[in-house]
Amino acid sequence: MGVAISSWRLARAVARRGHLGVVSGTALERVVACRLQEGDLGGDLRRAFDAFPNRALADRVYLRWHRPDGLPEPGAYRTLPMFGLDPSRHLLELTVLAAFAEVWLAKEGSSGPVGLNLLEKIQAPTLPLLYGALLAGVDYVLMGAGIPRDIPGHLDALCRHDSCALRLQVEGGELEPLPFDPKAFGCDRVDLVRPKFLAIVSSHVLAMSLARSGGVDGFVVESSVAGGHNAGPRGWSPTSNDEPVYGPKDEVNLERIAALGLPFWLAGGQAGPEAVAEALALGATGIQVGTAFAFCAESGMEPRLRRRAIASFLDGSAVTRTEGRGSPTGFPFKTLALEGTHGSRPASERRRQSCSHGYLRSAYRKADGGIGWRCSAEPEKDYVAKGGSATDCADRRCLCRGLLATAGHPYPDGGGGLELPLITAGEMRGLRGFLAGGDDYNADAVIDSLCVPGGSLAAH
């Protein structure tokens, strides 16, 4: 669900029906900064900020970023610093408030549970995002794109308002502490309840390992047909941009996962009317649905782009492709090849710009002993100057800019225009049933199509 596609509006629509509505935490502080600069239309963020336990801090963040008259021109956003080992006080405050506001708005007026999804790969903002979500009463935390073994312990510490440090992964296997002090935000008198933690896995071996580590309350079991990032096939390495080929060895042994005695949800290609019943028969608690919700009316996708994508699914022109090397993370990445988006452009036409958002950067040890940051999607000369190999840059694309544009927050593209969107999508099943003869649909239509007694959904 990328950046802001699984928005608070979508999560609230699902939670109001009693299912698990999940907001995306990826780049959330940047998304909220964009919304504030666009004028906070409707005053939703102001309402959420007013509910923050430290009103003085909330007012300070709001006034710092809010533009009552909106942007002077499209894409004219103020510079937001990137996360590093020592983020500024302003950046930390914005991040805590962003997570609080997104979760608070999703929970407003809903009785069902609300979760926050984070990527283990994006480590630097993790602790302030978790703390902000905890202050808003988040019910679940979900994390994939890595091995989130330490997160349960951090949730315990943050619920006590204790200082903690996430272990930043440095290239070469080193670890560097990323400390975070919750008491610096003046909210330590708030009683916090520890949310349930769900690990997103594509392997029963990983699920078994995480279960042994403790603190995991369940799993989302994701198959290779899911949208966005996927785990690679066994023994695979991204040496070309060809689509990775999955085989029987890549299938998850659900009996092994069920034997762990923890609830699990099936993800990837689960939007058919029989999906919940099949999942329950396999021992699952329910299903996770992404793509079907990504194109519904409550989605955070830019409205015109969303309708164009629906039309492409209906006329049969929609093509999804899993790129072997598109993502700087090294994971396969699934995109929709819609005209006028990055997914329809070959690698040779991609404009490489200086890294200005930095979510998929990797930390490395510099010659002077300090920590540096680099991304294989930044200009090759910059990457090589930081000690990287030029071969790492082949076929990479900047996901940060494209995904922000998909959510309606396009930055300048460096050529006089605005960044093109980049749409992630898995298999779209059941679309005509959601539309029911019309040309648009909402979250209720998805839920009504999929629900069976005793099953649960997660919009994620």
PABATI-899107 format. One line per field, with one value per residue (C-alpha): residue in one letter; y, z, x. Coordinates in steps of 0.5 Angstrom, whole numbers, plus 500, padded with zeros to 3 digits. Layout:
BEGIN
residuo	[a, ...];
py	[Y, ...];
pz	[Z, ...];
px	[X, ...];
end
This chain:
BEGIN
residuo	[m, g, v, a, i, s, s, w, r, l, a, r, a, v, a, r, r, g, h, l, g, v, v, s, g, t, a, l, e, r, v, v, a, c, r, l, q, e, g, d, l, g, g, d, l, r, r, a, f, d, a, f, p, n, r, a, l, a, d, r, v, y, l, r, w, h, r, p, d, g, l, p, e, p, g, a, y, r, t, l, p, m, f, g, l, d, p, s, r, h, l, l, e, l, t, v, l, a, a, f, a, e, v, w, l, a, k, e, g, s, s, g, p, v, g, l, n, l, l, e, k, i, q, a, p, t, l, p, l, l, y, g, a, l, l, a, g, v, d, y, v, l, m, g, a, g, i, p, r, d, i, p, g, h, l, d, a, l, c, r, h, d, s, c, a, l, r, l, q, v, e, g, g, e, l, e, p, l, p, f, d, p, k, a, f, g, c, d, r, v, d, l, v, r, p, k, f, l, a, i, v, s, s, h, v, l, a, m, s, l, a, r, s, g, g, v, d, g, f, v, v, e, s, s, v, a, g, g, h, n, a, g, p, r, g, w, s, p, t, s, n, d, e, p, v, y, g, p, k, d, e, v, n, l, e, r, i, a, a, l, g, l, p, f, w, l, a, g, g, q, a, g, p, e, a, v, a, e, a, l, a, l, g, a, t, g, i, q, v, g, t, a, f, a, f, c, a, e, s, g, m, e, p, r, l, r, r, r, a, i, a, s, f, l, d, g, s, a, v, t, r, t, e, g, r, g, s, p, t, g, f, p, f, k, t, l, a, l, e, g, t, h, g, s, r, p, a, s, e, r, r, r, q, s, c, s, h, g, y, l, r, s, a, y, r, k, a, d, g, g, i, g, w, r, c, s, a, e, p, e, k, d, y, v, a, k, g, g, s, a, t, d, c, a, d, r, r, c, l, c, r, g, l, l, a, t, a, g, h, p, y, p, d, g, g, g, g, l, e, l, p, l, i, t, a, g, e, m, r, g, l, r, g, f, l, a, g, g, d, d, y, n, a, d, a, v, i, d, s, l, c, v, p, g, g, s, l, a, a, h];
py	[500, 504, 512, 514, 510, 506, 513, 514, 515, 508, 505, 508, 506, 499, 499, 502, 495, 492, 489, 491, 498, 499, 506, 506, 509, 509, 517, 519, 525, 527, 526, 530, 536, 536, 536, 542, 546, 544, 548, 542, 542, 540, 542, 534, 535, 541, 537, 531, 535, 538, 532, 531, 530, 536, 541, 546, 541, 540, 547, 549, 543, 545, 553, 551, 547, 549, 554, 557, 559, 552, 552, 558, 553, 545, 542, 548, 544, 546, 542, 537, 534, 526, 522, 520, 518, 525, 527, 534, 536, 539, 532, 528, 532, 532, 525, 523, 528, 525, 518, 520, 524, 519, 513, 518, 520, 513, 511, 517, 515, 507, 501, 496, 496, 500, 498, 501, 498, 500, 497, 494, 496, 504, 504, 511, 514, 507, 509, 516, 513, 508, 512, 517, 511, 509, 515, 515, 508, 504, 497, 493, 494, 490, 490, 486, 487, 485, 481, 485, 481, 487, 491, 487, 489, 496, 496, 494, 500, 505, 503, 505, 511, 508, 510, 505, 504, 501, 497, 501, 496, 498, 495, 490, 487, 492, 495, 502, 505, 509, 512, 515, 518, 518, 523, 529, 529, 531, 525, 521, 521, 518, 510, 506, 500, 495, 493, 487, 486, 482, 480, 480, 474, 470, 464, 459, 458, 466, 465, 459, 463, 470, 466, 463, 470, 472, 478, 476, 476, 473, 473, 476, 471, 474, 470, 473, 475, 481, 488, 492, 489, 481, 477, 474, 466, 462, 462, 469, 475, 481, 481, 483, 487, 480, 478, 473, 466, 463, 455, 450, 451, 458, 456, 457, 451, 453, 447, 449, 456, 454, 449, 455, 457, 464, 467, 469, 472, 470, 476, 476, 475, 474, 479, 474, 472, 465, 468, 468, 461, 458, 462, 459, 452, 453, 455, 462, 468, 471, 475, 481, 485, 491, 492, 492, 497, 501, 503, 504, 511, 512, 510, 516, 515, 521, 521, 522, 517, 512, 512, 512, 505, 503, 504, 500, 494, 494, 495, 489, 494, 494, 490, 489, 487, 485, 488, 484, 491, 496, 497, 500, 495, 489, 486, 485, 490, 490, 496, 497, 500, 505, 510, 517, 513, 511, 504, 505, 508, 504, 504, 508, 514, 515, 521, 520, 526, 527, 523, 528, 524, 518, 513, 507, 509, 504, 506, 505, 506, 512, 512, 516, 512, 516, 513, 515, 514, 512, 510, 506, 510, 516, 519, 514, 519, 521, 513, 511, 517, 515, 508, 504, 500, 503, 496, 497, 503, 499, 499, 502, 507, 512, 510, 515, 521, 516, 514, 521, 523, 517, 520, 527, 530, 531, 534, 537, 532, 536, 538, 543, 539, 534, 527, 522, 517, 510, 505, 499, 493, 486, 482, 485, 480, 482, 489, 488, 486, 491, 496, 493, 496, 503, 506, 507, 503, 504, 500, 498, 494, 490, 488, 486, 482, 478, 477, 471, 469, 468, 471, 478, 482, 487, 493, 494];
pz	[500, 499, 502, 504, 500, 506, 509, 516, 511, 509, 515, 519, 514, 515, 522, 523, 520, 526, 522, 522, 519, 518, 516, 512, 517, 511, 510, 514, 517, 510, 508, 514, 513, 505, 508, 512, 507, 502, 508, 512, 508, 512, 518, 520, 522, 527, 530, 531, 534, 539, 542, 543, 550, 550, 547, 547, 542, 538, 537, 535, 530, 527, 526, 524, 518, 516, 510, 511, 504, 501, 496, 492, 486, 485, 488, 492, 499, 504, 505, 510, 513, 512, 518, 520, 527, 530, 528, 529, 535, 530, 525, 531, 534, 527, 526, 533, 531, 524, 527, 533, 528, 523, 528, 532, 526, 523, 530, 531, 531, 529, 534, 530, 531, 528, 526, 524, 518, 518, 514, 518, 512, 514, 521, 523, 524, 527, 534, 534, 529, 534, 540, 536, 535, 542, 544, 540, 542, 536, 537, 532, 529, 523, 520, 514, 509, 514, 520, 526, 532, 536, 535, 541, 546, 544, 544, 551, 553, 549, 553, 560, 556, 557, 553, 548, 542, 535, 532, 526, 520, 517, 511, 512, 518, 523, 528, 530, 536, 534, 541, 543, 549, 550, 556, 551, 549, 555, 555, 560, 564, 559, 561, 554, 552, 549, 542, 539, 534, 527, 523, 516, 513, 507, 510, 515, 517, 519, 523, 527, 529, 531, 535, 539, 540, 543, 543, 537, 537, 530, 523, 516, 511, 504, 498, 491, 488, 493, 491, 493, 495, 495, 498, 493, 491, 494, 492, 488, 487, 483, 478, 472, 472, 469, 473, 479, 478, 484, 485, 490, 494, 495, 498, 505, 509, 513, 517, 520, 522, 524, 529, 532, 536, 534, 529, 522, 516, 509, 504, 496, 491, 497, 494, 491, 494, 496, 500, 507, 507, 504, 509, 515, 512, 512, 519, 518, 522, 516, 510, 509, 503, 499, 492, 492, 498, 494, 489, 493, 494, 501, 499, 499, 492, 488, 485, 478, 478, 481, 476, 471, 474, 475, 468, 466, 470, 466, 459, 460, 459, 466, 467, 473, 473, 478, 477, 479, 481, 481, 488, 492, 497, 493, 494, 488, 487, 483, 479, 475, 468, 467, 461, 464, 470, 472, 471, 464, 463, 461, 466, 460, 461, 469, 471, 477, 482, 488, 494, 498, 502, 503, 506, 502, 504, 507, 512, 511, 515, 512, 511, 517, 522, 521, 519, 511, 507, 500, 496, 489, 486, 487, 481, 480, 481, 488, 489, 487, 491, 497, 496, 492, 486, 479, 478, 484, 480, 474, 473, 480, 481, 486, 490, 495, 489, 485, 491, 494, 487, 487, 494, 491, 493, 487, 488, 482, 478, 476, 469, 470, 471, 477, 479, 475, 480, 481, 482, 486, 485, 486, 482, 482, 483, 484, 481, 477, 483, 487, 482, 481, 475, 476, 475, 482, 489, 496, 502, 504, 497, 498, 505, 503, 497, 502, 508, 511, 518, 523, 518, 519, 514, 515, 510, 509];
px	[500, 506, 506, 500, 495, 493, 491, 487, 481, 481, 483, 478, 473, 475, 475, 468, 466, 470, 476, 483, 484, 492, 495, 502, 507, 512, 515, 509, 512, 514, 506, 504, 508, 506, 499, 500, 503, 498, 493, 490, 484, 478, 482, 483, 490, 489, 483, 488, 494, 489, 488, 496, 497, 503, 499, 504, 509, 503, 502, 509, 509, 503, 505, 512, 509, 502, 501, 494, 494, 497, 503, 504, 505, 505, 511, 513, 514, 519, 525, 525, 531, 533, 533, 540, 544, 542, 536, 534, 529, 524, 524, 523, 517, 514, 515, 512, 506, 505, 504, 499, 495, 494, 493, 488, 484, 483, 481, 476, 469, 471, 470, 474, 482, 487, 494, 501, 505, 512, 518, 524, 528, 527, 530, 532, 524, 522, 522, 519, 513, 512, 512, 507, 502, 502, 500, 494, 492, 494, 492, 497, 504, 505, 512, 516, 521, 526, 527, 524, 526, 527, 521, 517, 522, 522, 514, 515, 520, 516, 510, 514, 516, 523, 529, 531, 536, 534, 540, 542, 544, 551, 553, 558, 554, 556, 550, 550, 545, 540, 537, 530, 528, 520, 521, 523, 516, 513, 507, 510, 504, 500, 498, 500, 497, 502, 499, 499, 505, 504, 511, 510, 513, 514, 517, 515, 522, 522, 516, 518, 524, 521, 516, 522, 524, 518, 514, 510, 503, 501, 503, 501, 504, 505, 505, 509, 503, 502, 503, 509, 516, 516, 521, 525, 525, 530, 537, 535, 540, 538, 543, 538, 531, 528, 522, 524, 521, 518, 517, 514, 520, 518, 511, 510, 508, 502, 501, 508, 505, 499, 502, 506, 499, 499, 494, 496, 493, 494, 496, 497, 491, 486, 481, 476, 470, 472, 478, 476, 473, 479, 484, 479, 480, 487, 487, 488, 484, 483, 486, 490, 487, 492, 490, 483, 483, 488, 484, 477, 475, 478, 485, 490, 491, 491, 483, 484, 490, 486, 480, 485, 488, 481, 479, 486, 484, 477, 479, 484, 490, 493, 499, 503, 510, 515, 522, 528, 532, 527, 528, 534, 532, 534, 527, 523, 518, 511, 509, 503, 505, 500, 501, 504, 507, 514, 511, 511, 518, 524, 530, 534, 529, 529, 532, 537, 536, 540, 537, 532, 528, 533, 528, 531, 539, 543, 548, 556, 562, 566, 574, 574, 570, 564, 557, 555, 549, 548, 542, 543, 538, 541, 546, 551, 557, 554, 554, 561, 564, 561, 564, 559, 559, 557, 554, 549, 546, 543, 536, 534, 529, 527, 521, 521, 519, 514, 510, 509, 507, 502, 499, 498, 505, 509, 516, 519, 523, 529, 527, 522, 516, 513, 515, 511, 507, 509, 503, 504, 499, 498, 493, 486, 481, 473, 474, 467, 464, 466, 464, 457, 455, 458, 465, 467, 467, 468, 471, 464, 464, 470, 468, 461, 464, 469, 466, 464, 462, 468, 473, 477, 480, 486, 486, 494];
end
